[in-house]
Amino acid sequence: MSPDRTAQPARPRLLVLRALGLGDLLAGVPALRALRRAHPGHELVLAAPAELAPVAVATGAVDRLLPASAPGRAVPRTLDWTGPPPDIAVDLHGNGPPSHRLLLGLRPLKLLAFAHPELPGIDGPPWYPEEHERERWCRLLRAYGIEADPGDLLLPRPRTASPAPGAVVLHPGAGSPARCWPVERYAAVAADLRARGLRVVVTGGPAEGDLVARLAKQAGLPDTDVFGGGLPFERLSALVADAYAVISGDTGVAHLAVAHGTGSVTLFGPVAPSRWGPPPDPRHRALWYGPEGDPHGRRPDPALLRITVEDVLRAARELPAAPPP
């Protein structure tokens, strides 16, 4: 019998645009998982920066990452999409119109996105600027009949061993100087924690080497407790998952701590935790005095500077005791 050469129908494809950073992707995990459950037969393609591929895999919701990024959290100019148009496209990047138009340019059979007055053909729900990021995208999907739980955000424990189990992780960097608490204050926190017998380690991204080195020097940390240069995601994830606590500004590592259920103290300013903070949980402390300011400012925001060393130490002391790693 000759083989059946009848063409098999291609697997339908669902394209999600979220070409942002680590924290943004982690905040979008509940929406991604909701889409996965709603469309189990689709190939779910995530348009996001290439370096986030391991994070996408860890969510358990993404089949393939399509590299896409632009400076300053902007919308990519193009997407390297090949083949037929997406069966479904979902804008988890912003409220439009640039991100909407980027996806519409691929001619998807269906687009899920927030309504925008410049694009009256989109029948999505309204955008609320003050809404929390996790709830925002779940509400978008619910408007299209897809059940989504903003609390569905935990990641599985990494297989990689932690390089510093039980340590307190200090991460002084953030996406802009406005969200960077002063290094000397982090050093004072490190000194107090080490005096209490806790191991303290410092982490930083690829462009934060000088910042990490300054903190390590001022805190007197040994080289074994300095993880600069941007740890590979699996190693960073393991470090955070097995940490006693993570102390940082409003940045991706704070979201990673939440994703692993690790105790955290997050220093907010100029953006309020009502928009980007952890869920209500005794394992997480969000420090915030306000008011809101410019998240892209060139120096630490005044609201962030109102947070004192004692505020941070008090919050750290209030965290539940961590289980042994």
Backbone torsions as a table, in degrees:
resi	resn	phi	psi	omega
1	MET	NA	129.9	179.3
2	SER	-72.4	148.4	-179.0
3	PRO	-64.6	148.1	178.1
4	ASP	-76.4	113.1	-177.7
5	ARG	-99.9	15.5	178.3
6	THR	-64.5	128.6	-178.7
7	ALA	-62.9	130.7	177.0
8	GLN	-84.7	141.1	179.4
9	PRO	-61.8	138.2	179.4
10	ALA	-68.3	149.7	176.5
11	ARG	-66.1	130.0	179.0
12	PRO	-61.9	150.1	-175.8
13	ARG	-119.6	139.2	178.8
14	LEU	-119.7	118.3	-177.3
15	LEU	-104.5	126.9	177.7
16	VAL	-115.1	126.7	177.3
17	LEU	-98.7	117.7	171.5
18	ARG	-152.4	69.2	-173.4
19	ALA	-86.8	63.4	-175.0
20	LEU	-126.5	-149.3	-174.2
21	GLY	-102.3	-172.5	-177.2
22	LEU	-59.3	-51.1	-179.0
23	GLY	-61.5	-37.4	178.7
24	ASP	-63.1	-44.0	-179.9
25	LEU	-64.3	-42.6	-179.6
26	LEU	-65.5	-35.1	176.3
27	ALA	-68.6	-22.1	179.0
28	GLY	-91.1	-1.6	-177.8
29	VAL	-57.5	-44.8	179.2
30	PRO	-57.7	-39.6	179.0
31	ALA	-68.3	-41.4	178.9
32	LEU	-61.2	-43.1	-179.9
33	ARG	-67.8	-34.6	176.5
34	ALA	-64.0	-41.5	177.3
35	LEU	-64.7	-39.1	178.5
36	ARG	-61.2	-45.1	-179.7
37	ARG	-66.8	-38.0	-177.2
38	ALA	-73.0	-25.5	-176.3
39	HIS	-133.4	65.3	-175.5
40	PRO	-64.9	-22.8	-178.9
41	GLY	-88.9	-5.6	-179.7
42	HIS	-87.5	150.9	165.4
43	GLU	-80.5	118.6	-178.4
44	LEU	-94.2	113.3	-177.8
45	VAL	-107.3	126.6	-180.0
46	LEU	-106.3	120.2	174.1
47	ALA	-87.4	108.4	-174.7
48	ALA	-157.6	167.7	179.0
49	PRO	-57.4	142.2	-174.9
50	ALA	-57.5	-34.5	-176.9
51	GLU	-68.9	-11.0	179.6
52	LEU	-91.9	6.9	180.0
53	ALA	-55.4	-44.6	178.5
54	PRO	-63.6	-31.9	178.0
55	VAL	-68.5	-43.0	178.5
56	ALA	-59.0	-41.6	178.2
57	VAL	-62.9	-42.0	-176.8
58	ALA	-64.2	-25.2	179.7
59	THR	-67.3	-24.4	-176.9
60	GLY	74.9	6.0	-175.8
61	ALA	-111.6	-16.4	-170.1
62	VAL	-107.7	132.8	176.5
63	ASP	-87.6	-35.4	-174.9
64	ARG	-154.0	142.5	175.7
65	LEU	-102.5	130.6	174.7
66	LEU	-102.1	109.1	-176.3
67	PRO	-56.4	127.4	-179.1
68	ALA	-159.3	130.6	178.7
69	SER	-164.5	166.5	176.0
70	ALA	-155.4	150.6	-178.9
71	PRO	-61.9	147.0	172.2
72	GLY	65.0	32.6	177.4
73	ARG	64.2	20.6	-179.6
74	ALA	-76.8	170.6	176.2
75	VAL	-79.8	131.2	176.3
76	PRO	-56.6	147.6	-179.6
77	ARG	-71.3	-36.0	-179.3
78	THR	-143.0	165.8	172.3
79	LEU	-124.3	135.9	-178.0
80	ASP	-82.6	60.1	-178.3
81	TRP	-88.7	134.9	179.3
82	THR	-124.7	158.8	179.0
83	GLY	83.8	-165.2	-177.6
84	PRO	-62.4	162.3	176.9
85	PRO	-59.9	154.1	175.8
86	PRO	-60.5	143.4	173.6
87	ASP	-68.5	-38.3	177.3
88	ILE	-137.5	135.8	171.6
89	ALA	-121.3	140.3	-177.6
90	VAL	-128.4	125.2	179.1
91	ASP	-93.4	98.2	172.3
92	LEU	-103.3	18.3	-176.1
93	HIS	-94.1	-42.4	-176.4
94	GLY	-170.4	-168.3	-177.0
95	ASN	-98.2	6.6	176.5
96	GLY	84.6	-178.8	-0.3
97	PRO	-82.9	-16.7	-175.6
98	PRO	-58.1	-43.5	-178.7
99	SER	-69.6	-36.0	176.2
100	HIS	-62.2	-45.7	-176.6
101	ARG	-66.6	-35.0	177.2
102	LEU	-59.3	-44.6	179.9
103	LEU	-73.4	-39.8	178.1
104	LEU	-60.4	-30.3	178.8
105	GLY	-63.4	-19.4	176.9
106	LEU	-86.4	-4.9	178.3
107	ARG	58.8	51.7	178.4
108	PRO	-64.8	152.5	177.0
109	LEU	-67.0	-29.1	179.5
110	LYS	-147.8	137.3	177.6
111	LEU	-120.5	128.0	174.4
112	LEU	-104.5	116.7	-175.8
113	ALA	-161.8	162.7	175.2
114	PHE	-71.3	151.5	177.5
115	ALA	-68.0	148.6	175.5
116	HIS	-146.2	135.6	-175.9
117	PRO	-60.9	-24.6	179.2
118	GLU	-79.3	-11.7	-179.1
119	LEU	-131.1	73.3	-174.3
120	PRO	-64.8	-12.9	179.3
121	GLY	-75.0	-12.1	179.8
122	ILE	-89.6	124.3	-173.2
123	ASP	-99.1	29.4	-177.1
124	GLY	-77.1	177.0	179.5
125	PRO	-76.2	168.4	177.7
126	PRO	-73.4	155.7	177.4
127	TRP	-93.1	131.5	177.2
128	TYR	-112.2	111.4	-174.6
129	PRO	-58.2	-33.7	-174.1
130	GLU	-89.6	4.9	-176.5
131	GLU	-71.9	147.5	175.7
132	HIS	-67.0	143.2	-172.5
133	GLU	-60.7	-42.3	-179.2
134	ARG	-66.3	-42.8	-179.4
135	GLU	-68.0	-35.0	-178.0
136	ARG	-53.1	-51.8	-174.3
137	TRP	-76.5	-29.0	174.2
138	CYS	-68.4	-37.7	177.6
139	ARG	-65.0	-38.5	176.7
140	LEU	-56.2	-47.7	-177.4
141	LEU	-68.5	-38.8	178.9
142	ARG	-61.4	-32.8	177.8
143	ALA	-63.0	-23.4	177.9
144	TYR	-101.9	16.3	175.7
145	GLY	83.1	16.5	-179.7
146	ILE	-106.9	118.3	178.7
147	GLU	-68.1	133.6	-177.8
148	ALA	-144.7	134.7	-176.9
149	ASP	-113.1	111.9	-179.7
150	PRO	-63.3	-14.2	177.7
151	GLY	-85.6	-3.4	-179.1
152	ASP	-85.4	74.9	-170.5
153	LEU	-130.3	-0.3	-176.1
154	LEU	-76.5	142.4	175.7
155	LEU	-100.3	152.4	176.1
156	PRO	-67.9	154.6	178.8
157	ARG	-64.5	132.1	-179.6
158	PRO	-64.4	151.4	175.6
159	ARG	-78.4	-23.7	-179.9
160	THR	-69.7	142.5	177.4
161	ALA	-76.4	144.7	178.2
162	SER	-70.7	139.5	175.3
163	PRO	-78.1	-8.3	-179.3
164	ALA	-154.9	68.0	-176.9
165	PRO	-62.2	138.3	177.4
166	GLY	81.2	3.3	-176.8
167	ALA	-83.5	162.7	167.3
168	VAL	-92.2	124.8	-178.2
169	VAL	-96.6	121.2	172.7
170	LEU	-103.4	130.2	179.5
171	HIS	-128.7	96.8	-172.6
172	PRO	-78.9	-15.5	-175.1
173	GLY	-86.3	167.7	175.9
174	ALA	-161.1	178.5	-175.2
175	GLY	-69.5	-16.3	178.8
176	SER	-151.3	155.2	177.8
177	PRO	-57.7	-27.4	-179.0
178	ALA	-60.1	-25.6	-176.4
179	ARG	-105.1	14.0	-178.2
180	CYS	-103.8	109.1	174.6
181	TRP	-66.5	146.6	-174.3
182	PRO	-59.4	141.3	-178.0
183	VAL	-60.1	-39.6	-178.1
184	GLU	-63.7	-28.4	177.1
185	ARG	-73.9	-40.7	173.3
186	TYR	-58.9	-40.3	179.8
187	ALA	-63.1	-38.9	177.4
188	ALA	-65.7	-39.3	175.3
189	VAL	-61.9	-45.1	179.7
190	ALA	-59.4	-43.1	-179.1
191	ALA	-61.0	-43.8	-179.7
192	ASP	-65.7	-43.9	-179.2
193	LEU	-64.8	-40.6	179.0
194	ARG	-67.2	-34.7	176.8
195	ALA	-64.8	-25.3	177.0
196	ARG	-86.4	3.8	176.0
197	GLY	90.8	10.5	179.0
198	LEU	-91.5	143.9	173.3
199	ARG	-79.9	135.4	-179.8
200	VAL	-121.9	129.4	176.1
201	VAL	-124.3	158.0	-179.6
202	VAL	-124.5	139.7	178.8
203	THR	-124.8	161.8	178.0
204	GLY	-165.2	157.8	-179.9
205	GLY	-78.4	178.2	-177.0
206	PRO	-57.7	-30.7	-177.6
207	ALA	-98.9	10.8	-174.5
208	GLU	-113.6	24.0	-177.6
209	GLY	-58.9	-45.0	-179.4
210	ASP	-63.8	-40.7	179.6
211	LEU	-62.6	-46.0	178.7
212	VAL	-63.1	-43.5	-179.1
213	ALA	-63.5	-40.0	178.5
214	ARG	-63.6	-44.1	179.2
215	LEU	-65.0	-44.8	-179.5
216	ALA	-60.3	-40.6	-180.0
217	LYS	-66.8	-47.3	-178.3
218	GLN	-66.4	-31.6	-179.6
219	ALA	-88.3	-7.6	-179.5
220	GLY	67.6	34.7	-177.9
221	LEU	-81.0	141.1	174.9
222	PRO	-71.3	159.8	-178.6
223	ASP	-57.9	-30.3	-179.0
224	THR	-66.4	-15.2	-177.6
225	ASP	-109.6	17.6	-179.8
226	VAL	-117.8	119.0	-177.7
227	PHE	-123.0	75.0	178.6
228	GLY	-93.9	179.9	174.9
229	GLY	82.2	-0.1	179.5
230	GLY	84.6	90.4	177.6
231	LEU	-62.8	144.0	170.5
232	PRO	-54.8	148.3	-172.4
233	PHE	-56.0	-44.0	-177.4
234	GLU	-58.6	-40.0	-178.6
235	ARG	-73.7	-41.3	176.8
236	LEU	-62.6	-42.6	179.6
237	SER	-61.3	-41.8	178.4
238	ALA	-66.3	-40.9	178.4
239	LEU	-59.5	-46.4	-178.8
240	VAL	-69.7	-42.4	-177.6
241	ALA	-60.6	-35.3	-177.0
242	ASP	-102.3	12.8	180.0
243	ALA	-78.9	157.1	170.0
244	TYR	-70.4	-42.8	179.6
245	ALA	-164.1	159.7	174.4
246	VAL	-120.0	128.6	177.6
247	ILE	-119.2	120.5	-174.7
248	SER	-160.2	173.9	168.7
249	GLY	-80.2	-171.6	-179.5
250	ASP	-78.6	87.7	-175.1
251	THR	-151.1	-178.8	-171.7
252	GLY	-58.2	-37.3	-178.1
253	VAL	-63.2	-33.8	176.7
254	ALA	-62.9	-41.4	177.9
255	HIS	-67.9	-33.7	178.3
256	LEU	-66.7	-38.1	176.1
257	ALA	-60.8	-43.9	177.8
258	VAL	-62.3	-41.5	-178.4
259	ALA	-64.3	-23.6	178.8
260	HIS	-105.1	3.8	-179.6
261	GLY	66.5	24.4	179.2
262	THR	-87.6	139.3	178.1
263	GLY	-54.2	141.6	-178.2
264	SER	-146.0	148.9	169.7
265	VAL	-124.7	113.8	-175.9
266	THR	-113.3	129.5	-176.4
267	LEU	-97.5	112.7	-174.1
268	PHE	-101.9	140.6	177.6
269	GLY	152.4	128.7	10.4
270	PRO	-91.7	-0.3	-179.1
271	VAL	-101.0	138.1	-175.6
272	ALA	-76.4	148.5	176.8
273	PRO	-66.0	-16.8	176.3
274	SER	-63.7	-15.8	179.5
275	ARG	-107.1	-28.2	-175.4
276	TRP	-136.4	5.4	-172.5
277	GLY	-78.8	174.2	179.2
278	PRO	-71.4	162.0	175.3
279	PRO	-69.9	160.2	177.4
280	PRO	-60.0	117.2	-175.3
281	ASP	-167.2	132.4	179.9
282	PRO	-61.9	-15.9	179.3
283	ARG	-77.0	-10.2	-175.1
284	HIS	-126.5	134.9	176.6
285	ARG	-121.4	125.1	177.2
286	ALA	-109.4	116.8	-179.0
287	LEU	-96.4	129.7	-174.0
288	TRP	-159.6	130.8	175.1
289	TYR	-114.9	-28.7	-177.7
290	GLY	74.3	179.0	-2.7
291	PRO	-79.5	176.6	177.8
292	GLU	-70.0	154.4	-178.8
293	GLY	-142.6	-154.6	-176.8
294	ASP	-86.7	112.1	-178.7
295	PRO	-69.0	-10.2	-179.4
296	HIS	-110.1	17.5	-178.8
297	GLY	-62.4	157.8	-175.2
298	ARG	-91.2	0.0	176.6
299	ARG	-143.6	160.2	-178.1
300	PRO	-52.4	133.7	-177.2
301	ASP	-67.1	143.6	179.2
302	PRO	-55.7	-35.6	178.6
303	ALA	-64.5	-38.6	178.1
304	LEU	-67.1	-39.0	-178.4
305	LEU	-69.3	-16.2	176.9
306	ARG	-72.2	-17.2	177.7
307	ILE	-77.9	124.9	-176.4
308	THR	-97.6	166.8	174.9
309	VAL	-58.7	-42.8	-179.7
310	GLU	-64.8	-35.1	175.2
311	ASP	-57.5	-45.8	-177.4
312	VAL	-67.9	-44.3	-179.6
313	LEU	-64.7	-39.8	178.3
314	ARG	-62.3	-44.3	178.8
315	ALA	-62.7	-40.0	178.8
316	ALA	-64.2	-38.7	179.0
317	ARG	-67.6	-25.6	-178.2
318	GLU	-82.7	-9.4	179.7
319	LEU	-67.5	143.3	174.8
320	PRO	-59.7	149.6	177.3
321	ALA	-59.9	133.2	-178.8
322	ALA	-78.2	143.8	175.2
323	PRO	-69.0	156.2	178.3
324	PRO	-58.9	140.9	179.7
325	PRO	-68.6	NA	NA
